[in-house]
Amino acid sequence: MVHQADSSTGPGLFRFQVSEEGQIALSRLWENRQRLAESDMPAPEAEDVASDLLQGYMRYFGPLAFAELETTFFASESVRRTIDRLIEDGRVLQGAITAPETDAMGEESATIHASSPFHGSESSVGALHPQTTTEICDAETLEILLRMTRSHYRPDFEPLPVADLQLFLADYQGLTSPGADLEDLKQRMEQLIGYPARASLWETEFLPARLNPYFPAWLDSLSDFGLFWFGCGKETITFLMDRDLPLVAQENPPMEETDAPILERLFPHTNGRFGFFDLLAQSGESSESLTATLWDLVWKGKVGNDSMASLRTGIDHGFKSVSAGAAGRSARSRWSGSIASAGSWRRFSASDTQAPPDAQTGPDAPGSAPEGLQGEDSLASSLSILEREQLQRERVQVLLGRYGILFRQLLMRELPPMQWKSIMPTLRRMELSGEVIGGYFFHGIPSLQFMSPSSFRRLGAGLSRESVYWMNALDPASLCGVPLEGLTELPRRLAGNHVLFAGAEPVLLSRRHGKDIEIRVGPDHPELQRYLQFFLAWLGRERNPPNRVEVEKINGIEAGISEYQSPFLQAGFYKAQSSLILHRKY
């Protein structure tokens, strides 16, 4: 306690009386100063001595209210100047650090605030604005306290088998309980924002696995809410809203813009929307040439279209223009027109990647981020350190909303800005602040694992082990091709392969669009007929359903002589020589 103040000060010095602890610290400093005086080393500056004294005191006591320092070190103005300098240097942090917590006896104790702005960063960046209850703490001490807090609150959890990971992902993305209306589609698309996949798979594989029924008109209606498709590789798209464009922008883009002259000619107004025939008149090209140019720019992420009709027609025609030869005068040609003529075309530029200051949200992967969101004026050169950190946190939230759990191997199929090496430092900081949980949740994952608190609670509530569901090998929820230890053998990650699961177990594997079937239950299994309903769902989808499924082999044996022939016939197949065939019903 301070008993008497002596406010007489000399230039650059301050004098004060301190408590017993402070006197011990001062005596040690005085001894050190005496030793320095007897040596050839220059005497330290007074401000350096004050900084060492205050930091040593704060390291011992942890987070303190500034009033406590004023009580201990009476010269408050000098203490304030020294603390401000330490804050600017990043050696001391200020803000709302601790929060009262009521223990079992009803008494309050101080703990590190879960929403503290410090996030346990490895290096502090300048002073932080004080909160209503201002506290200060040595930066290294606070990092130690945050790590101790994180360790204390890390849940005790018995890791689940790696096979359960597939069930968890399927359940999290709605495959185990398919939706049935437009609201369910909104939820499913929200999870898939920024995920890159082959354009032809979205409405034939991904959405029918998540919605029963699924109608393409539902996806069309989401454009009214601002949802649009965006090219991110050869015949590869993702779905975004304008606010999501910064999430997929590359932060260290190449400087060259080879398509600039073409873009300037086709899109003289950067923010304009143009119909196909407007572009045709502007370019002076033929319809076939302009169509090829537009799709090339689409795959580079430089232009886009607001209509699903243009994408669907492009898929149906292999993204090539319909020839207008002799048959061009037919009635059919009259209605088909150019495959790029539907909807309005727009140009994407670096300015589209600028995230608003208060932006908050709730992409088999191409080799690079979309070129259209690259350039010398792009994201990395325009955002501050704090803005980039906020953007990284939004990416983490999008990924947690998609998977519920994050680890290196799972993110290999995402766009580069959403991959592990990009978000890992931010995940660490979010773990320290309690926004994500690091732990050992599943066996067989050879990397760190992180979950959101809500997904961890969902995992702890149990998995739907009685569910039966199917997915394409390229599905966002699929573990096909993901290198995990102990995972049951799955088909290669190819578009023609499918897997049907009963709970966590793969019970039916379809390769080469159903020509090669592997069944992992016996022919007399009581649920086999239920499993074979997968083929009916496949033939009954709304978008580009196959006319028939022809099974050539079952478990490596010709289907016509297989022991599974009888169950297949019962499910509606018929025998044709050595194959079993199921036709689509109209």
Sequence and secondary structure as in RCSB ss.txt:
>XXXX:A:sequence
MVHQADSSTGPGLFRFQVSEEGQIALSRLWENRQRLAESDMPAPEAEDVASDLLQGYMRYFGPLAFAELETTFFA
SESVRRTIDRLIEDGRVLQGAITAPETDAMGEESATIHASSPFHGSESSVGALHPQTTTEICDAETLEILLRMTR
SHYRPDFEPLPVADLQLFLADYQGLTSPGADLEDLKQRMEQLIGYPARASLWETEFLPARLNPYFPAWLDSLSDF
GLFWFGCGKETITFLMDRDLPLVAQENPPMEETDAPILERLFPHTNGRFGFFDLLAQSGESSESLTATLWDLVWK
GKVGNDSMASLRTGIDHGFKSVSAGAAGRSARSRWSGSIASAGSWRRFSASDTQAPPDAQTGPDAPGSAPEGLQG
EDSLASSLSILEREQLQRERVQVLLGRYGILFRQLLMRELPPMQWKSIMPTLRRMELSGEVIGGYFFHGIPSLQF
MSPSSFRRLGAGLSRESVYWMNALDPASLCGVPLEGLTELPRRLAGNHVLFAGAEPVLLSRRHGKDIEIRVGPDH
PELQRYLQFFLAWLGRERNPPNRVEVEKINGIEAGISEYQSPFLQAGFYKAQSSLILHRKY
>XXXX:A:secstr
          TT       HHHHHHHHHHHHHHHHHHHSSS    HHHHHHHHHHHHHHHH SEEHHHHHHHS  
HHHHHHHHHHHHHHTSEEEE  EEEEE TTS EEEEE TT TTTT SS  S     SS EEEEHHHHHHHHHHHH
HHH      B THHHHHHHHHHTTSSS B SHHHHHHHHHHTTT  EEGGGIIIIIHHHHBSS  HHHHHHGGGG
T EEEE STTEEEEE GGGGGGG  SS  S  TTHHHHHHH SSTT EE HHHHHHHH   HHHHHHHHHHHHHT
TSEEES HHHHHHHHHTTT     SGGGGSHHHHHH  TT SS EEE  GGGG   TT        SS  GGG S
TTSHHHHS HHHHHHHHHHHHHHHHHHHSEE GGGGGGS GGGSHHHHHHHHHHHHHTTSSEEE  BTT  S EE
E HHHHHHHHT   TT EEEEETTSTT  TT   TT      S TT EEEEETTEEEEEEETTTTEEEE S TT 
TTHHHHHHHHHHHHT SSS  SEEEE EETTEEGGGSTTHHHHHHTT EEETTEEEEE   
